[in-house]
Amino acid sequence: MRILDLKSKLLLGRLLTRSGDQAWDFAVPLVLLKLFPDQLRIAAFYYFLVRLAGVLILPKLASQIDRMNRFSAAKLGIFLQLVGVILGAASIAGFYFVIHGELAAPLAILFISLVFGGILANLGSTFMDIAIANDLVPSGLAEAELTSFNSRLRQVDLLTEVGAPVIAGLLLLVDQPNLLAGFILIALWNVVSFFPELVLLKSVFNERPDLITKKVQTSEQAKTALWSKLTHGWRAFFREPIALAALAYSILWLSVLSPHGVLLTAYLKDGWQLPEWAIGAFRGGGAFFGLIATAIFPWAIRRWGLLNGTRNFIIYQTATVLIALAFFFSGGIAGQVGFLVFILLSRVGLYGFSLGETQIRQVGISPETRGEVNGFASALTGIATLVLYGAGALLPSTQDFQFLVIGSALFVALACAVYLVWLRVVRSDPKISVFS
């Protein structure tokens, strides 16, 4: 007798690993700022290097999804995350002991170790997202089931965004004021979560052995070296019917206006002096409003269709972000509250658009090339984030964060414009009529 069906196993596995991921992503910048006060550039430079490596390596790595069986791909992704988290935790602990005079080690070496761990964890996490959400899910479910299941999958992600940062914030209170004991507990939480996920995926493939293997991509492009992927591969990607939609989504990653974003989290802590519990609550609030989007997304798609429903979400996001910008510069407590409230409201538009763009890729990419094309799409968001963290690393002081806020609002508006252009193109292109 089966206790869990395929969908439930995928959702539970997602819940386990995402909870650890969210707690980790919340804790790392806060601990870095605690160890190195008033040094927002350190956290920004760390994430800049992690994203740079992702942009360079991910297209080649993700193409392996099209060339190996799905269970082997899952094991590879989990292994990369596991090693990355362990290495990152050891590096943070090293920073703490060096700063407190209990260890003699060059800070530069520890930083390199931290970056390398971050690279592995980031590659593994993105690799797993592609392997599961963009390949296994559309292969294992009927197309008619995608809208509702994608919403449920995103609900799991958002539930972890609500709960994990709050729990992580409480764990960081252990052995205050150094944060190290709480951080180690968060690292252990992250590590332990990978093993039941692997067991659940093995159960999925035992239940559906037809999903283990897939038609292998044997084109010459699949065999090319990394440099060729970065040149010819990008040109091939932008010939894909979904390219402009993916580009619009990636432009949104040029925004710092995200409750769970590293730079905004650091600014709220270092610039506005908000306590950890308040930052965690704000981050959780962003996820709560995202949950609203996942609840209304199936209804919106039934009412307006995939393309128009997705359009309405990004138009709404653009409007709320522009209002948030006005509040940011109005000053005072009212301005701060208004800014945070409209950032939260904008999450409904962002997550609705993200769900629509995900389904566009699920439907519009050939099964034989899902790994590679989604790898380039993910690298595109990596490039956007790379630019964002690069800008953060160049900030002379935390107070200059205002320039990132202005740029963020402009890029959200640009993303909306790009999607509207794609929408006009798609209606006259028979290759992508499947979306209508």
C-alpha positions in Angstrom: 0.0 0.0 0.0 1.4 3.4 -1.0 1.5 6.0 1.7 2.5 8.8 -0.6 1.9 9.3 -4.3 4.4 10.7 -6.8 3.3 14.3 -6.4 3.4 14.1 -2.6 6.9 12.6 -2.6 8.2 15.4 -4.8 6.6 18.0 -2.6 7.9 16.5 0.6 11.4 16.2 -0.8 11.2 19.9 -1.8 10.1 20.8 1.7 13.0 19.1 3.3 15.8 20.5 1.2 14.3 24.0 0.8 13.9 24.5 4.5 17.6 24.0 5.0 18.4 26.1 2.0 16.3 29.1 3.1 17.7 29.0 6.7 21.3 28.9 5.2 20.7 31.8 2.8 19.2 33.9 5.6 22.0 33.2 8.1 25.2 33.6 6.0 25.0 37.4 5.3 23.9 38.1 8.9 26.8 36.2 10.3 29.3 37.8 7.9 28.0 41.3 9.0 28.3 40.3 12.6 31.9 39.1 12.1 32.8 42.1 9.9 30.6 45.1 11.0 29.8 47.8 8.5 31.3 45.8 5.7 28.3 45.1 3.4 30.8 44.8 0.5 32.2 41.5 1.9 28.8 39.8 1.7 28.2 41.3 -1.7 31.6 40.3 -3.0 31.1 36.7 -1.8 27.8 36.4 -3.6 29.2 38.1 -6.7 31.9 35.4 -6.9 29.5 32.6 -6.3 27.2 33.9 -9.1 30.1 34.4 -11.5 31.1 30.8 -11.1 27.5 29.8 -11.7 27.2 31.7 -14.9 30.4 30.2 -16.2 29.9 26.6 -15.1 26.1 26.0 -15.0 25.4 25.8 -18.8 27.9 22.9 -19.1 26.8 21.3 -15.9 23.1 21.5 -16.6 23.6 19.9 -20.0 24.5 16.7 -18.1 20.8 16.4 -17.2 20.2 15.6 -20.9 23.0 13.0 -20.9 22.6 10.9 -17.7 19.7 9.1 -16.0 17.6 11.2 -13.8 18.5 9.5 -10.5 22.2 9.9 -11.1 21.5 13.6 -11.9 19.7 13.9 -8.5 22.5 12.3 -6.6 25.0 14.6 -8.3 23.0 17.7 -7.3 22.6 16.6 -3.7 26.3 15.7 -3.4 27.3 19.2 -4.6 25.1 20.9 -2.1 26.2 18.7 0.8 29.9 19.4 0.2 29.3 23.1 -0.3 27.4 23.5 2.9 30.0 21.6 5.0 32.8 23.6 3.5 31.0 26.9 4.0 30.2 26.1 7.7 33.8 25.2 8.4 34.9 28.5 6.8 32.6 30.6 8.9 33.7 28.8 12.0 37.3 29.5 11.0 36.5 33.2 10.7 35.1 33.3 14.2 38.1 31.6 15.8 40.6 33.7 13.9 38.9 36.9 14.9 38.7 35.8 18.6 42.4 34.8 18.6 41.8 31.1 18.9 43.1 30.1 15.5 46.0 31.2 13.3 44.9 31.1 9.7 44.9 33.7 6.9 41.5 35.3 6.4 42.0 35.3 2.7 42.3 31.5 2.6 39.2 31.2 4.7 37.3 33.5 2.4 38.4 31.5 -0.7 37.2 28.4 1.1 33.9 30.1 1.9 33.5 31.1 -1.8 34.3 27.6 -3.1 31.7 26.1 -0.7 29.2 28.7 -1.9 29.9 27.9 -5.5 29.3 24.1 -4.9 26.1 24.7 -2.9 24.7 27.1 -5.5 25.5 24.9 -8.5 24.0 21.9 -6.7 20.8 23.8 -5.7 20.2 25.2 -9.2 21.1 21.8 -10.8 18.4 20.2 -8.7 15.9 22.8 -9.5 16.3 22.2 -13.2 16.5 18.4 -12.8 13.3 18.2 -10.8 11.0 21.2 -11.6 12.0 21.7 -15.2 12.6 18.1 -16.3 11.2 15.4 -14.0 7.9 17.3 -13.3 6.9 17.9 -16.9 7.9 14.4 -17.8 6.0 12.7 -15.0 2.8 14.8 -15.1 0.3 15.5 -17.8 0.4 19.0 -19.3 -3.1 19.7 -17.8 -1.7 19.0 -14.3 1.3 21.4 -14.5 -0.5 24.6 -13.5 -1.9 23.2 -10.2 1.2 21.3 -9.4 3.6 24.2 -10.1 1.5 26.3 -7.7 1.7 23.6 -5.0 5.5 23.3 -5.6 5.9 27.0 -5.2 3.7 27.0 -2.1 6.2 24.6 -0.5 9.0 27.0 -1.4 7.2 29.9 0.1 6.2 28.0 3.2 9.9 27.4 3.8 10.5 31.1 3.2 7.9 31.9 5.9 9.1 29.3 8.5 12.8 28.7 7.9 14.0 32.3 8.4 12.0 32.8 11.5 13.4 29.5 13.0 16.9 30.5 11.8 16.5 33.9 13.4 15.6 32.2 16.7 18.5 29.7 16.4 20.9 32.7 15.9 19.9 33.9 19.3 21.6 30.8 20.8 24.8 31.8 22.6 24.3 35.5 21.8 26.1 37.7 20.8 28.5 35.7 18.7 25.9 33.8 16.5 28.3 30.9 15.9 26.4 28.2 17.8 23.2 29.0 16.1 24.9 29.1 12.7 26.3 25.6 13.3 22.9 24.3 14.1 21.5 25.8 10.9 24.3 24.1 8.9 23.5 20.8 10.5 19.8 21.3 9.7 20.8 21.9 6.1 23.0 18.9 5.8 20.6 16.4 7.4 17.7 17.5 5.1 19.5 16.2 2.0 19.4 12.5 3.0 15.6 12.0 3.2 15.3 13.9 -0.1 17.5 11.3 -1.7 15.4 8.5 -0.2 12.2 10.0 -1.5 13.6 10.5 -5.0 14.7 6.9 -5.1 11.2 5.9 -4.1 9.8 8.0 -7.0 12.0 6.2 -9.5 11.2 2.8 -8.0 7.5 3.6 -8.5 8.0 5.1 -12.0 11.0 3.3 -13.6 10.1 4.9 -16.9 11.2 8.2 -15.5 14.7 7.1 -14.7 16.0 7.3 -18.3 15.3 9.8 -21.0 16.1 10.3 -24.6 19.7 11.2 -24.7 20.8 14.4 -26.5 23.5 13.4 -29.0 23.9 16.6 -31.0 27.4 18.0 -31.5 26.4 21.0 -29.3 25.9 18.7 -26.4 29.5 17.5 -26.7 31.1 20.9 -27.0 33.6 22.3 -24.5 32.8 25.0 -21.9 34.0 27.9 -24.0 31.9 26.8 -27.0 28.9 26.6 -24.7 29.4 30.2 -23.7 29.6 31.4 -27.3 27.6 29.2 -29.7 25.3 28.0 -26.8 24.1 31.5 -26.0 23.2 32.2 -29.7 21.3 29.0 -29.8 19.5 29.8 -26.6 18.2 33.2 -27.9 16.8 31.4 -30.9 14.6 29.4 -28.6 10.9 30.5 -28.7 10.9 31.0 -24.9 14.1 33.2 -24.9 12.4 36.6 -24.5 10.1 35.4 -21.7 13.1 34.0 -19.9 15.0 37.3 -20.4 12.1 39.2 -18.9 12.2 37.0 -15.8 16.0 37.3 -15.5 15.8 41.1 -15.6 13.7 41.0 -12.4 16.8 39.5 -10.7 18.4 42.9 -11.1 16.2 44.2 -8.3 17.2 44.3 -4.7 13.6 44.8 -3.7 13.1 41.3 -2.3 12.4 40.4 1.3 14.8 37.5 1.1 17.5 39.3 -1.0 20.9 39.4 0.5 21.5 43.1 -0.1 18.2 44.2 1.2 18.6 42.0 4.3 22.0 43.5 4.9 20.7 47.0 4.5 17.8 46.5 6.9 20.3 45.2 9.4 23.2 47.6 8.9 21.3 50.7 7.6 18.0 50.7 9.4 19.3 48.7 12.4 16.4 46.3 12.4 16.7 43.3 14.8 17.1 39.8 13.4 13.6 38.7 14.4 12.1 41.7 12.5 14.1 41.0 9.4 13.0 37.3 9.6 9.4 38.4 10.0 9.6 40.7 6.9 11.2 37.9 4.9 8.4 35.5 6.0 5.9 38.2 5.1 7.2 38.3 1.6 6.7 34.6 1.3 3.2 34.9 2.7 2.2 37.3 -0.1 3.8 35.0 -2.5 1.5 32.3 -1.3 -1.4 34.4 -2.2 0.0 34.4 -5.8 0.2 30.6 -5.8 -3.4 30.4 -4.6 -4.8 32.7 -7.3 -2.5 31.6 -10.2 -4.6 28.6 -11.3 -7.7 30.8 -11.3 -5.9 33.5 -13.2 -4.7 31.1 -15.9 -8.1 29.6 -16.3 -9.6 33.1 -16.6 -7.1 34.8 -18.9 -4.9 32.0 -20.3 -1.2 31.4 -19.6 0.1 34.3 -21.5 -2.3 37.0 -20.5 -2.5 35.8 -16.9 1.3 36.0 -16.7 1.2 39.5 -18.2 -1.3 40.8 -15.6 1.0 39.6 -12.8 4.0 41.5 -14.0 2.0 44.7 -14.7 0.8 44.5 -11.1 4.3 44.0 -9.8 5.6 47.0 -11.7 2.9 49.3 -10.2 3.5 48.2 -6.6 7.3 48.6 -6.9 7.0 52.1 -8.3 4.8 53.0 -5.3 7.3 51.4 -2.9 10.0 53.6 -4.5 8.0 56.7 -3.7 7.7 55.7 -0.1 11.4 54.9 0.2 12.2 58.5 -0.5 9.4 60.0 1.5 11.5 59.5 4.7 10.5 58.9 8.3 8.8 55.9 9.9 5.8 56.2 7.6 8.1 56.0 4.6 9.9 53.0 5.9 6.6 51.2 6.7 5.1 52.1 3.3 8.2 50.9 1.5 8.2 47.5 3.3 4.4 47.1 2.8 4.5 47.7 -0.9 7.5 45.4 -1.3 5.4 42.7 0.3 2.5 43.5 -2.0 4.7 43.3 -5.0 5.5 39.6 -4.2 2.0 38.7 -5.5 3.0 39.9 -8.9 6.5 38.5 -8.9 5.5 35.0 -7.9 2.6 34.9 -10.2 4.8 36.0 -13.1 7.5 33.4 -12.0 4.9 30.6 -12.1 3.8 31.6 -15.5 7.3 31.9 -16.9 8.1 28.5 -15.4 5.2 26.9 -17.2 6.1 28.6 -20.4 9.5 26.9 -20.2 8.0 23.5 -19.2 5.7 23.6 -22.3 8.0 25.3 -24.8 11.3 23.4 -24.4 11.9 20.1 -26.1 12.3 17.2 -23.6 15.6 16.3 -25.1 17.2 19.7 -24.4 15.5 20.7 -21.1 18.6 20.5 -19.1 20.7 22.6 -21.4 18.2 25.3 -22.3 17.1 25.7 -18.7 20.8 25.8 -17.7 21.2 28.8 -20.0 18.0 30.4 -18.6 19.2 29.9 -15.1 22.6 31.3 -16.1 20.8 34.4 -17.4 19.3 35.0 -14.0 22.8 34.4 -12.6 24.2 37.1 -14.8 21.6 39.5 -13.6 22.3 38.7 -10.0 26.0 39.0 -10.7 25.5 42.5 -11.9 23.5 43.3 -8.8 26.0 42.0 -6.4 28.8 43.7 -8.3 27.0 47.0 -7.9 26.6 46.2 -4.2 30.3 45.4 -3.8 31.1 48.8 -5.3 29.0 50.8 -2.9 31.2 53.2 -0.9 28.8 52.8 2.1 25.5 51.3 3.2 23.8 54.7 2.8 24.3 54.5 -1.0 21.8 51.7 -1.1 19.3 54.2 -2.4 20.9 54.0 -5.9 20.2 50.3 -6.0 16.6 51.0 -5.0 16.1 53.4 -7.9 17.8 51.0 -10.4 15.7 48.1 -9.1 12.4 49.9 -9.9 13.6 50.8 -13.4 14.6 47.2 -14.1 11.2 45.8 -13.0 9.5 48.2 -15.4 12.0 47.1 -18.2 11.1 43.4 -17.5 7.5 44.2 -17.9 8.2 45.9 -21.3 10.3 42.9 -22.5 7.5 40.5 -21.7 4.9 42.7 -23.4 7.1 42.7 -26.5 7.4 38.9 -26.4 3.7 38.6 -26.0 3.2 40.4 -29.3 5.8 38.2 -31.0 4.3 35.0 -29.7 0.9 35.6 -31.1 2.2 35.8 -34.6 4.7 32.9 -34.3 3.3 29.5 -35.1 6.3 27.8 -33.4 5.0 28.9 -30.0 1.2 28.8 -30.5 1.2 26.0 -27.9 1.2 28.7 -25.3 -2.1 30.3 -26.3 
